[in-house]
Amino acid sequence: MKTVLKKTVLEKLMKERGYDERSLSKVMGVAPSTVYRILKDERGVGGEIIPKLLKAFNLTEDDFGMLFIFQESLPYDNGREGVSK
């Protein structure tokens, strides 16, 4: 299962708080390039980023669904036999 960021919600929260990429990265304690890559879908959100994003917006674990969804990964062949890469 993959955790996917609701990017539009993140951008809305950033706007409400007056955060740009650099200020959000400072609050999260990560490099500005990390936030840039997340916003450009060049980097996923993993176990180290999720709590930092929640903390940056004073959200709790109960608010997880506000910013993230679980997406189930399908196999390459989508479960069909005889399909090759």
Backbone atoms as SQL, in Angstrom:
CREATE TABLE atoms (id INTEGER PRIMARY KEY, chain TEXT, resi INTEGER, resn TEXT, atom TEXT, x REAL, y REAL, z REAL);
INSERT INTO atoms VALUES
  (1, 'A', 1, 'MET', 'N', 0.839, -1.166, 0.000),
  (2, 'A', 1, 'MET', 'CA', 0.000, 0.000, 0.000),
  (3, 'A', 1, 'MET', 'C', 0.894, 1.243, 0.000),
  (4, 'A', 2, 'LYS', 'N', 0.485, 2.229, -0.730),
  (5, 'A', 2, 'LYS', 'CA', 1.264, 3.453, -0.889),
  (6, 'A', 2, 'LYS', 'C', 0.498, 4.630, -0.280),
  (7, 'A', 3, 'THR', 'N', 1.207, 5.514, 0.397),
  (8, 'A', 3, 'THR', 'CA', 0.601, 6.722, 0.950),
  (9, 'A', 3, 'THR', 'C', 0.775, 7.847, -0.058),
  (10, 'A', 4, 'VAL', 'N', -0.336, 8.480, -0.410),
  (11, 'A', 4, 'VAL', 'CA', -0.326, 9.541, -1.408),
  (12, 'A', 4, 'VAL', 'C', -0.782, 10.846, -0.763),
  (13, 'A', 5, 'LEU', 'N', -0.062, 11.903, -1.053),
  (14, 'A', 5, 'LEU', 'CA', -0.372, 13.228, -0.530),
  (15, 'A', 5, 'LEU', 'C', -1.505, 13.862, -1.332),
  (16, 'A', 6, 'LYS', 'N', -2.444, 14.466, -0.636),
  (17, 'A', 6, 'LYS', 'CA', -3.479, 15.262, -1.295),
  (18, 'A', 6, 'LYS', 'C', -2.870, 16.642, -1.530),
  (19, 'A', 7, 'LYS', 'N', -2.267, 16.805, -2.694),
  (20, 'A', 7, 'LYS', 'CA', -1.474, 17.996, -2.984),
  (21, 'A', 7, 'LYS', 'C', -2.313, 19.279, -2.941),
  (22, 'A', 8, 'THR', 'N', -3.542, 19.232, -3.409),
  (23, 'A', 8, 'THR', 'CA', -4.375, 20.436, -3.396),
  (24, 'A', 8, 'THR', 'C', -4.670, 20.877, -1.965),
  (25, 'A', 9, 'VAL', 'N', -4.843, 19.913, -1.064),
  (26, 'A', 9, 'VAL', 'CA', -5.084, 20.248, 0.345),
  (27, 'A', 9, 'VAL', 'C', -3.822, 20.863, 0.942),
  (28, 'A', 10, 'LEU', 'N', -2.668, 20.283, 0.633),
  (29, 'A', 10, 'LEU', 'CA', -1.406, 20.842, 1.130),
  (30, 'A', 10, 'LEU', 'C', -1.214, 22.270, 0.634),
  (31, 'A', 11, 'GLU', 'N', -1.467, 22.502, -0.633),
  (32, 'A', 11, 'GLU', 'CA', -1.300, 23.851, -1.186),
  (33, 'A', 11, 'GLU', 'C', -2.263, 24.840, -0.534),
  (34, 'A', 12, 'LYS', 'N', -3.486, 24.395, -0.244),
  (35, 'A', 12, 'LYS', 'CA', -4.466, 25.252, 0.441),
  (36, 'A', 12, 'LYS', 'C', -3.989, 25.587, 1.855),
  (37, 'A', 13, 'LEU', 'N', -3.502, 24.574, 2.577),
  (38, 'A', 13, 'LEU', 'CA', -2.985, 24.813, 3.929),
  (39, 'A', 13, 'LEU', 'C', -1.788, 25.758, 3.900),
  (40, 'A', 14, 'MET', 'N', -0.908, 25.570, 2.918),
  (41, 'A', 14, 'MET', 'CA', 0.257, 26.453, 2.793),
  (42, 'A', 14, 'MET', 'C', -0.191, 27.897, 2.581),
  (43, 'A', 15, 'LYS', 'N', -1.172, 28.082, 1.726),
  (44, 'A', 15, 'LYS', 'CA', -1.672, 29.435, 1.445),
  (45, 'A', 15, 'LYS', 'C', -2.290, 30.051, 2.705),
  (46, 'A', 16, 'GLU', 'N', -3.096, 29.253, 3.428),
  (47, 'A', 16, 'GLU', 'CA', -3.737, 29.744, 4.656),
  (48, 'A', 16, 'GLU', 'C', -2.709, 30.163, 5.700),
  (49, 'A', 17, 'ARG', 'N', -1.596, 29.439, 5.788),
  (50, 'A', 17, 'ARG', 'CA', -0.560, 29.728, 6.784),
  (51, 'A', 17, 'ARG', 'C', 0.486, 30.716, 6.281),
  (52, 'A', 18, 'GLY', 'N', 0.410, 31.070, 5.003),
  (53, 'A', 18, 'GLY', 'CA', 1.400, 31.984, 4.450),
  (54, 'A', 18, 'GLY', 'C', 2.745, 31.329, 4.192),
  (55, 'A', 19, 'TYR', 'N', 2.746, 29.998, 4.012),
  (56, 'A', 19, 'TYR', 'CA', 3.982, 29.269, 3.753),
  (57, 'A', 19, 'TYR', 'C', 4.286, 29.243, 2.257),
  (58, 'A', 20, 'ASP', 'N', 5.536, 29.457, 1.924),
  (59, 'A', 20, 'ASP', 'CA', 6.026, 29.113, 0.605),
  (60, 'A', 20, 'ASP', 'C', 6.877, 27.859, 0.792),
  (61, 'A', 21, 'GLU', 'N', 7.485, 27.377, -0.267),
  (62, 'A', 21, 'GLU', 'CA', 8.269, 26.136, -0.156),
  (63, 'A', 21, 'GLU', 'C', 9.389, 26.258, 0.874),
  (64, 'A', 22, 'ARG', 'N', 10.054, 27.390, 0.875),
  (65, 'A', 22, 'ARG', 'CA', 11.188, 27.579, 1.771),
  (66, 'A', 22, 'ARG', 'C', 10.742, 27.642, 3.242),
  (67, 'A', 23, 'SER', 'N', 9.681, 28.394, 3.513),
  (68, 'A', 23, 'SER', 'CA', 9.239, 28.505, 4.910),
  (69, 'A', 23, 'SER', 'C', 8.664, 27.186, 5.420),
  (70, 'A', 24, 'LEU', 'N', 7.969, 26.439, 4.560),
  (71, 'A', 24, 'LEU', 'CA', 7.461, 25.135, 4.978),
  (72, 'A', 24, 'LEU', 'C', 8.618, 24.182, 5.266),
  (73, 'A', 25, 'SER', 'N', 9.630, 24.229, 4.421),
  (74, 'A', 25, 'SER', 'CA', 10.778, 23.342, 4.648),
  (75, 'A', 25, 'SER', 'C', 11.461, 23.654, 5.971),
  (76, 'A', 26, 'LYS', 'N', 11.520, 24.934, 6.319),
  (77, 'A', 26, 'LYS', 'CA', 12.147, 25.339, 7.582),
  (78, 'A', 26, 'LYS', 'C', 11.344, 24.802, 8.768),
  (79, 'A', 27, 'VAL', 'N', 10.012, 24.918, 8.702),
  (80, 'A', 27, 'VAL', 'CA', 9.155, 24.427, 9.779),
  (81, 'A', 27, 'VAL', 'C', 9.256, 22.903, 9.898),
  (82, 'A', 28, 'MET', 'N', 9.374, 22.236, 8.749),
  (83, 'A', 28, 'MET', 'CA', 9.460, 20.775, 8.747),
  (84, 'A', 28, 'MET', 'C', 10.845, 20.272, 9.126),
  (85, 'A', 29, 'GLY', 'N', 11.858, 21.111, 8.968),
  (86, 'A', 29, 'GLY', 'CA', 13.223, 20.681, 9.246),
  (87, 'A', 29, 'GLY', 'C', 13.818, 19.847, 8.129),
  (88, 'A', 30, 'VAL', 'N', 13.431, 20.168, 6.896),
  (89, 'A', 30, 'VAL', 'CA', 13.959, 19.462, 5.720),
  (90, 'A', 30, 'VAL', 'C', 14.508, 20.492, 4.739),
  (91, 'A', 31, 'ALA', 'N', 15.229, 20.017, 3.758),
  (92, 'A', 31, 'ALA', 'CA', 15.772, 20.894, 2.728),
  (93, 'A', 31, 'ALA', 'C', 14.642, 21.439, 1.853),
  (94, 'A', 32, 'PRO', 'N', 14.772, 22.687, 1.397),
  (95, 'A', 32, 'PRO', 'CA', 13.755, 23.239, 0.491),
  (96, 'A', 32, 'PRO', 'C', 13.527, 22.373, -0.745),
  (97, 'A', 33, 'SER', 'N', 14.576, 21.710, -1.209),
  (98, 'A', 33, 'SER', 'CA', 14.430, 20.853, -2.381),
  (99, 'A', 33, 'SER', 'C', 13.485, 19.681, -2.109),
  (100, 'A', 34, 'THR', 'N', 13.415, 19.240, -0.863),
  (101, 'A', 34, 'THR', 'CA', 12.505, 18.150, -0.507),
  (102, 'A', 34, 'THR', 'C', 11.058, 18.587, -0.704),
  (103, 'A', 35, 'VAL', 'N', 10.718, 19.760, -0.204),
  (104, 'A', 35, 'VAL', 'CA', 9.353, 20.274, -0.362),
  (105, 'A', 35, 'VAL', 'C', 9.056, 20.514, -1.838),
  (106, 'A', 36, 'TYR', 'N', 10.005, 21.084, -2.559),
  (107, 'A', 36, 'TYR', 'CA', 9.828, 21.326, -3.992),
  (108, 'A', 36, 'TYR', 'C', 9.528, 20.017, -4.717),
  (109, 'A', 37, 'ARG', 'N', 10.299, 18.992, -4.436),
  (110, 'A', 37, 'ARG', 'CA', 10.123, 17.710, -5.118),
  (111, 'A', 37, 'ARG', 'C', 8.793, 17.050, -4.748),
  (112, 'A', 38, 'ILE', 'N', 8.350, 17.232, -3.514),
  (113, 'A', 38, 'ILE', 'CA', 7.041, 16.698, -3.110),
  (114, 'A', 38, 'ILE', 'C', 5.937, 17.400, -3.889),
  (115, 'A', 39, 'LEU', 'N', 6.011, 18.713, -3.978),
  (116, 'A', 39, 'LEU', 'CA', 4.982, 19.485, -4.678),
  (117, 'A', 39, 'LEU', 'C', 4.976, 19.229, -6.177),
  (118, 'A', 40, 'LYS', 'N', 6.098, 18.852, -6.726),
  (119, 'A', 40, 'LYS', 'CA', 6.195, 18.581, -8.168),
  (120, 'A', 40, 'LYS', 'C', 6.012, 17.096, -8.486),
  (121, 'A', 41, 'ASP', 'N', 5.590, 16.314, -7.504),
  (122, 'A', 41, 'ASP', 'CA', 5.395, 14.868, -7.657),
  (123, 'A', 41, 'ASP', 'C', 6.662, 14.140, -8.095),
  (124, 'A', 42, 'GLU', 'N', 7.806, 14.654, -7.689),
  (125, 'A', 42, 'GLU', 'CA', 9.077, 14.006, -7.983),
  (126, 'A', 42, 'GLU', 'C', 9.558, 13.176, -6.797),
  (127, 'A', 43, 'ARG', 'N', 8.843, 13.285, -5.685),
  (128, 'A', 43, 'ARG', 'CA', 9.198, 12.544, -4.476),
  (129, 'A', 43, 'ARG', 'C', 7.918, 12.187, -3.750),
  (130, 'A', 44, 'GLY', 'N', 7.847, 10.965, -3.303),
  (131, 'A', 44, 'GLY', 'CA', 6.695, 10.537, -2.529),
  (132, 'A', 44, 'GLY', 'C', 6.844, 10.941, -1.069),
  (133, 'A', 45, 'VAL', 'N', 5.809, 10.683, -0.318),
  (134, 'A', 45, 'VAL', 'CA', 5.849, 10.970, 1.114),
  (135, 'A', 45, 'VAL', 'C', 5.964, 9.639, 1.848),
  (136, 'A', 46, 'GLY', 'N', 6.966, 9.544, 2.672),
  (137, 'A', 46, 'GLY', 'CA', 7.195, 8.311, 3.416),
  (138, 'A', 46, 'GLY', 'C', 7.100, 8.551, 4.904),
  (139, 'A', 47, 'GLY', 'N', 7.568, 7.575, 5.632),
  (140, 'A', 47, 'GLY', 'CA', 7.472, 7.593, 7.088),
  (141, 'A', 47, 'GLY', 'C', 8.142, 8.760, 7.766),
  (142, 'A', 48, 'GLU', 'N', 9.171, 9.330, 7.148),
  (143, 'A', 48, 'GLU', 'CA', 9.854, 10.462, 7.781),
  (144, 'A', 48, 'GLU', 'C', 9.185, 11.801, 7.449),
  (145, 'A', 49, 'ILE', 'N', 8.486, 11.877, 6.317),
  (146, 'A', 49, 'ILE', 'CA', 7.870, 13.134, 5.892),
  (147, 'A', 49, 'ILE', 'C', 6.479, 13.314, 6.487),
  (148, 'A', 50, 'ILE', 'N', 5.719, 12.253, 6.588),
  (149, 'A', 50, 'ILE', 'CA', 4.337, 12.342, 7.066),
  (150, 'A', 50, 'ILE', 'C', 4.232, 13.037, 8.421),
  (151, 'A', 51, 'PRO', 'N', 4.969, 12.596, 9.451),
  (152, 'A', 51, 'PRO', 'CA', 4.833, 13.288, 10.749),
  (153, 'A', 51, 'PRO', 'C', 5.298, 14.737, 10.700),
  (154, 'A', 52, 'LYS', 'N', 6.275, 15.035, 9.864),
  (155, 'A', 52, 'LYS', 'CA', 6.755, 16.420, 9.756),
  (156, 'A', 52, 'LYS', 'C', 5.708, 17.326, 9.118),
  (157, 'A', 53, 'LEU', 'N', 4.999, 16.804, 8.130),
  (158, 'A', 53, 'LEU', 'CA', 3.922, 17.595, 7.528),
  (159, 'A', 53, 'LEU', 'C', 2.779, 17.805, 8.512),
  (160, 'A', 54, 'LEU', 'N', 2.399, 16.748, 9.220),
  (161, 'A', 54, 'LEU', 'CA', 1.327, 16.882, 10.209),
  (162, 'A', 54, 'LEU', 'C', 1.705, 17.911, 11.267),
  (163, 'A', 55, 'LYS', 'N', 2.929, 17.833, 11.760),
  (164, 'A', 55, 'LYS', 'CA', 3.381, 18.763, 12.795),
  (165, 'A', 55, 'LYS', 'C', 3.445, 20.203, 12.270),
  (166, 'A', 56, 'ALA', 'N', 3.858, 20.377, 11.023),
  (167, 'A', 56, 'ALA', 'CA', 3.983, 21.722, 10.447),
  (168, 'A', 56, 'ALA', 'C', 2.647, 22.457, 10.430),
  (169, 'A', 57, 'PHE', 'N', 1.556, 21.706, 10.346),
  (170, 'A', 57, 'PHE', 'CA', 0.228, 22.320, 10.301),
  (171, 'A', 57, 'PHE', 'C', -0.575, 22.056, 11.573),
  (172, 'A', 58, 'ASN', 'N', 0.121, 21.644, 12.634),
  (173, 'A', 58, 'ASN', 'CA', -0.513, 21.359, 13.929),
  (174, 'A', 58, 'ASN', 'C', -1.664, 20.361, 13.785),
  (175, 'A', 59, 'LEU', 'N', -1.454, 19.340, 12.959),
  (176, 'A', 59, 'LEU', 'CA', -2.450, 18.294, 12.776),
  (177, 'A', 59, 'LEU', 'C', -2.037, 17.079, 13.601),
  (178, 'A', 60, 'THR', 'N', -3.012, 16.279, 13.971),
  (179, 'A', 60, 'THR', 'CA', -2.741, 15.077, 14.747),
  (180, 'A', 60, 'THR', 'C', -2.856, 13.851, 13.836),
  (181, 'A', 61, 'GLU', 'N', -2.550, 12.705, 14.394),
  (182, 'A', 61, 'GLU', 'CA', -2.706, 11.458, 13.643),
  (183, 'A', 61, 'GLU', 'C', -4.147, 11.263, 13.200),
  (184, 'A', 62, 'ASP', 'N', -5.091, 11.787, 13.976),
  (185, 'A', 62, 'ASP', 'CA', -6.506, 11.682, 13.614),
  (186, 'A', 62, 'ASP', 'C', -6.822, 12.482, 12.354),
  (187, 'A', 63, 'ASP', 'N', -5.989, 13.468, 12.033),
  (188, 'A', 63, 'ASP', 'CA', -6.180, 14.300, 10.841),
  (189, 'A', 63, 'ASP', 'C', -5.475, 13.727, 9.611),
  (190, 'A', 64, 'PHE', 'N', -4.887, 12.548, 9.752),
  (191, 'A', 64, 'PHE', 'CA', -4.116, 11.930, 8.667),
  (192, 'A', 64, 'PHE', 'C', -4.879, 11.940, 7.339),
  (193, 'A', 65, 'GLY', 'N', -6.140, 11.571, 7.378),
  (194, 'A', 65, 'GLY', 'CA', -6.963, 11.491, 6.173),
  (195, 'A', 65, 'GLY', 'C', -7.208, 12.820, 5.505),
  (196, 'A', 66, 'MET', 'N', -6.962, 13.890, 6.221),
  (197, 'A', 66, 'MET', 'CA', -7.122, 15.219, 5.629),
  (198, 'A', 66, 'MET', 'C', -6.041, 15.472, 4.574),
  (199, 'A', 67, 'LEU', 'N', -4.828, 14.980, 4.825),
  (200, 'A', 67, 'LEU', 'CA', -3.692, 15.240, 3.939),
  (201, 'A', 67, 'LEU', 'C', -3.266, 14.049, 3.092),
  (202, 'A', 68, 'PHE', 'N', -3.636, 12.839, 3.492),
  (203, 'A', 68, 'PHE', 'CA', -3.121, 11.653, 2.823),
  (204, 'A', 68, 'PHE', 'C', -4.215, 10.645, 2.536),
  (205, 'A', 69, 'ILE', 'N', -3.977, 9.837, 1.518),
  (206, 'A', 69, 'ILE', 'CA', -4.838, 8.690, 1.241),
  (207, 'A', 69, 'ILE', 'C', -3.937, 7.476, 1.043),
  (208, 'A', 70, 'PHE', 'N', -4.487, 6.318, 1.290),
  (209, 'A', 70, 'PHE', 'CA', -3.775, 5.077, 0.999),
  (210, 'A', 70, 'PHE', 'C', -4.205, 4.629, -0.385),
  (211, 'A', 71, 'GLN', 'N', -3.231, 4.309, -1.202),
  (212, 'A', 71, 'GLN', 'CA', -3.507, 3.831, -2.543),
  (213, 'A', 71, 'GLN', 'C', -2.906, 2.440, -2.679),
  (214, 'A', 72, 'GLU', 'N', -3.721, 1.520, -3.091),
  (215, 'A', 72, 'GLU', 'CA', -3.227, 0.154, -3.246),
  (216, 'A', 72, 'GLU', 'C', -2.542, 0.025, -4.597),
  (217, 'A', 73, 'SER', 'N', -1.338, -0.485, -4.584),
  (218, 'A', 73, 'SER', 'CA', -0.583, -0.695, -5.814),
  (219, 'A', 73, 'SER', 'C', -1.001, -2.012, -6.450),
  (220, 'A', 74, 'LEU', 'N', -1.268, -1.952, -7.735),
  (221, 'A', 74, 'LEU', 'CA', -1.592, -3.157, -8.472),
  (222, 'A', 74, 'LEU', 'C', -0.334, -3.699, -9.119),
  (223, 'A', 75, 'PRO', 'N', -0.239, -4.997, -9.279),
  (224, 'A', 75, 'PRO', 'CA', 0.912, -5.545, -9.981),
  (225, 'A', 75, 'PRO', 'C', 0.909, -5.076, -11.429),
  (226, 'A', 76, 'TYR', 'N', 2.060, -5.146, -12.070),
  (227, 'A', 76, 'TYR', 'CA', 2.195, -4.679, -13.444),
  (228, 'A', 76, 'TYR', 'C', 1.134, -5.287, -14.352),
  (229, 'A', 77, 'ASP', 'N', 0.877, -6.569, -14.194),
  (230, 'A', 77, 'ASP', 'CA', -0.072, -7.242, -15.075),
  (231, 'A', 77, 'ASP', 'C', -1.516, -7.160, -14.568),
  (232, 'A', 78, 'ASN', 'N', -1.707, -6.398, -13.482),
  (233, 'A', 78, 'ASN', 'CA', -3.027, -6.208, -12.905),
  (234, 'A', 78, 'ASN', 'C', -3.705, -7.533, -12.567),
  (235, 'A', 79, 'GLY', 'N', -2.854, -8.534, -12.251),
  (236, 'A', 79, 'GLY', 'CA', -3.376, -9.824, -11.848),
  (237, 'A', 79, 'GLY', 'C', -3.728, -10.754, -13.006),
  (238, 'A', 80, 'ARG', 'N', -3.483, -10.322, -14.239),
  (239, 'A', 80, 'ARG', 'CA', -3.805, -11.154, -15.401),
  (240, 'A', 80, 'ARG', 'C', -2.625, -12.041, -15.757),
  (241, 'A', 81, 'GLU', 'N', -2.905, -13.257, -16.044),
  (242, 'A', 81, 'GLU', 'CA', -1.835, -14.176, -16.455),
  (243, 'A', 81, 'GLU', 'C', -1.485, -13.946, -17.909),
  (244, 'A', 82, 'GLY', 'N', -0.230, -14.193, -18.241),
  (245, 'A', 82, 'GLY', 'CA', 0.207, -14.104, -19.625),
  (246, 'A', 82, 'GLY', 'C', 0.606, -12.724, -20.078),
  (247, 'A', 83, 'VAL', 'N', 0.570, -11.747, -19.212),
  (248, 'A', 83, 'VAL', 'CA', 0.971, -10.385, -19.573),
  (249, 'A', 83, 'VAL', 'C', 2.422, -10.222, -19.176),
  (250, 'A', 84, 'SER', 'N', 3.244, -9.774, -20.095),
  (251, 'A', 84, 'SER', 'CA', 4.658, -9.589, -19.787),
  (252, 'A', 84, 'SER', 'C', 5.033, -8.130, -19.920),
  (253, 'A', 85, 'LYS', 'N', 6.155, -7.788, -19.307),
  (254, 'A', 85, 'LYS', 'CA', 6.640, -6.403, -19.334),
  (255, 'A', 85, 'LYS', 'C', 7.248, -6.068, -20.662);
